[in-house]
Amino acid sequence: MKKLIVSIAVLLTFPLFHVASIEAEGYGWGYKKNSDHTLPYIGKYEEMLEKYGAYYADKSGEKNVYLTFDNGYEEGYTDDILDVLKKKEVPATFFVTGHYVKSEPDLVKRMVDEGHIIGNHSYHHPDFSVISKESMKKELEDLEKAVAEVSEQDNLKYLRPPRGIFNEQTLDWSYELGYLHIFWSLAFIDWETSKQKGWEYAFNQIMDQIHPGAIILLHTVSSDNAQALERLITELHKQGYAFKSLDDLVLEDKLPEAVYGYE
């Protein structure tokens, strides 16, 4: 009998302890949401992520947040999002696919030119848990080459697995290939373009879940996100949050404070 693969949509709906027991070839990333503005519980995933240098949040306790966007295709809102990020001087990471790079090279170039990080979301968006190591390597290398052809970023080091599906083997393979998995600790269903609910919905979803160290997953196809972003950044700044890049997170985590320096 074919083993079940749990989708991100399921994991955003049900508590972690309900899905952890499902037999699966690949785990779908998920966590137990809370409303007390603290790190969500990720259960048995914690040990796996630590073993392979993966991240889902900044666990320092500092009021840092990290904006990440998944870009599989374009709906016309990414320019607006980039305009806001530029205006507010906020860094972000954009996890792109081969289709996106091929269809929107100017946007990828703009992301890099304006100081944002491009992350690897694979070339064809396959389930890594059911393909070979060589196939996974090719997916990552092909995307990296595509990005290098249209921008000045010729090296990608952060990976977000397609559909959030992973297992210990894919974590191990990507680590061997020089990639760090980046999951998230804050997300909501924002990718359904025909079911947008207005900017207040996106704003409230994020503010209800926000916590120190949050890695926020958003999709640029959402008109709600594009309209809420500037208000969101302004409000989080008022609450004392600082927007950092994934490079900041990794450097502060891996290097001693005396080496990294003081702010």
JOSUL-V739389 format. One line per field, one symbol per residue. ss: DSSP state (h for helix, s for strand, l for the rest). phi: phi as a letter, one per 30 degrees, with the letter a starting at -180 (. if undefined). burial: 1 if it has 24 or more other C-alpha atoms within 12 Angstrom, else 0. A space follows every 10 residues. Layout:
# JOSUL-V739389
ss: ???
phi: ???
burial: ???
This chain:
# JOSUL-V739389
ss: lllllllhhh hhhllhhhhl llllllssll lsllllllll slllhhhhhh hlllslslll lllsssssss sllllllhhh hhhhhhhhll lssssslhhh hhhlhhhhhh hhhlllssss lllllllhhh llhhhhhhhh hhhhhhhhhh lllllllssl lhhhsslhhh hhhhhhllls sslllsllll llhhhlllhh hhhhhhhhhl lllssssssl llhhhhhhhh hhhhhhhhll lssllhhhhh hhhhllhhhh lll
phi: .dddcddddd ddccdeddcd dddadbdcea acdbccibed dchddedddd dcidbbaccd jddcbbdbbc bcaccjcded ddeddddchc dbcccccded dddbdddddd edecjdcccc cidciddddb cdddddeded dddddddddc bddcbcbcbc deiicaaddd ddeddddjcc dbcacaaadb cdddbdcjdd ddededddcd aeidcccbcd dddedddced dddddddddj dccccddded dddccdeddd jcc
burial: 0000111111 1100010011 0000111111 1110000111 1100110110 0111111110 0011111111 1111001111 1101100001 1111111111 1101101111 1101111111 1111111111 0000011111 1111111101 1110111111 1111111111 1111101011 1111111111 1000000000 1110111011 1111111111 1111111111 1110010000 1111111111 0100000000 000
